[in-house]
Amino acid sequence: MDIIETIKEQIANNTVLLYMKGSPNAPQCGFSAKAVQSLMACGEKFAYVDILQNPEIRANLPKYANWPTFPQLWVGGELIGGSDIITELFTAGELQTTVKAAVEKAAGEKAGA
């Protein structure tokens, strides 16, 4: 499968998806660690892709997303942003609302399917 198709599929199949360095239990950079802390505090499950284990995604996602850095948070198929934006949204209480709304919407769509 083409790497861009793989990325599109990952984003489409995961309501809350974090492209990061490392894993939520063992982030490999401070920015990924901050992003994970904010996401975990939202209280919803999220998927992740370790870009250190996926060099093709690491190389191609910035072009696809038009966003040069990692981590990258995708919610409901939309790019939210990187570590600073995630932290700002969390501090303002907006990340929790955005994540919860997307998870509830996805659950409703799944129940109706």
Secondary structure, 3 states (H helix, E strand, C coil): CCHHHHHHHHHHHCCEEEEECEECCEECCHHHHHHHHHHHHCCCCCEEEECCCCHHHHHHHHHHHCCCCCCEEEECCEEEECHHHHHHHHHHCHHHHHHHHHHHHHHHHHHHC
